[in-house]
Every structure is written in structure tokens, then in C-alpha cells.
Amino acid sequence: MQQWMMSVLAAAVMSVGAGAVGAQEIASPALAKVVESQLGVKPQRIVKTPYLGGLYEIYAGGQLFYSDEKGSVFVFGSLVDGKTHRNITAEQQLALLPLQDAIKRVNGNGGNGKRTLITFEDPNCGYCKKLTKELVNLKDATVYTFLVPILSEDSLVKSKKIWCAPDRLKAFDDWMVNGKAPAGADNCANPLERNSKLAQGLGVGGTPAIFFPNGERVPGYMPLDKIEKALKGN
């Protein structure tokens, strides 16, 4: 039997419609009803895992957690493979993110950056600008940046204009790297409210926030050499 370990974290399910899962997969409608009744959040996905003879993985409110078939106990935290040390929960959490709501940057390798990085950034955050200037030079990588305007009303205005621009990445870099404020429309459909709720569900309390492929997260700025080192360990 595959070795595993569970670490229970002090976390609470947040009732947010993060919309990270496109197609719902509910392996147990009965368990879904229990989750909604007990925790006040409607599951977007419930699948049966091979762990503990059938532990259920639940995705709701932007978070992953676990339960038995009857919902008699809910476990929040990380499911870690004791043999490979892979953080199963963290990897799955990132796999469920709505990447269509992020600005996509592909650096090198013929437009197919093999390494992946995810960030949450506010356009008026000084350290976010500093981070962006580093990520421009990150080789062979695909970076997904979720705009999270949390600092001011102007952050919201700039985020909308960046998202509505014909070339979002260019508008983002023009501002974050070159100091050229975004112009043009700000009334297109945007994911900013969803991004904010997603950030809340993931426990992102400030920007920037960096997520690595193995689920490791870094709150705050990180220089390029340390990002490279962290990616090599993923």
C-alpha cells in the first residue's frame, strides 16, 4: 500500500465561487449535500481517491479537503506521498486553477516554456513590479499571473484596463516594467472578482504571492536566482 501522511492545518472553508473547475465531477451526490449543509459551500468537484481505502477529495470554495464517504469527518491540509514526498494536495490544487483568468507569459523554448510558475499580483504593488522585472528574464518558463487589485481603487482601474487591452501581456509589462500606464477601455468582461475570491480561498493575503509546481508558495518578492533554484527542486 502506498505510504502517505496527513497534516491537519488550521484552515476554514471559505464560501467563495472561485470557478476553478470547468466541468463538475461529483462522485457522491450524497456527500455533496452533507458538505453544503455542514460547511455552507457547494462542492464543485468530488472524486474518490485510492488513499485510506477510498478517501474522498473535495474541491469547494477554492480549497481542497478530504472526507470519508458519509462526511462524518473533514480533513483540511496536505496529503503527502511518504515514498516520493510529493504533495498530492498542492499539485492537484494548482491543476484546478482557472488559468484562463490569468495573464500568460511564455519565455523561450519556441513559445513553449516547459517550467510553470503562478503569481498573484496587484498592479500598484511595488514588489510585484520588482518581481515582474525578474520574471521577464526567467528562461524556458510559462508564467500565469492572476491580477488581484487589493491595494486601491486605482488598482482596480488599472487591472481592468490591462485585462481589456488587445495585448494583455504587453499592457501589463508596459506598466509593471516600463511605467507606462494602461490606457483604453476598462469595461470589458473580466475575471477580477473571481481572482480575488480565488486568492482568498487559497489563503493569499497580500501580493505578490508565488506558487511553484509542487505546491510550494512564497508570500512576497523573490529574486530570480532563488526562483531558479526553487524551480530546479520542483
Secondary structure, 3 states (H helix, E strand, C coil): CCCEEEEECCCCCCCCCCCCCCCCEECCHHHHHHHHHHHCCCCCEEEECCHHHCCEEEEECCEEEEECCCCCCEEEEEEEECCCCCEHHHHHHHHCCCHHHCEEEEECHHHCCCEEEEEEECCCCHHHHHHHHHHCCCCCEEEEEEECCCCCHHHHHHHHHHHHCCCHHHHHHHHHCCCCCCCCCCCCCCCHHHHHHHHHHCCCCCCCEEECCCCCEEECCCCHHHHHHHHHCC
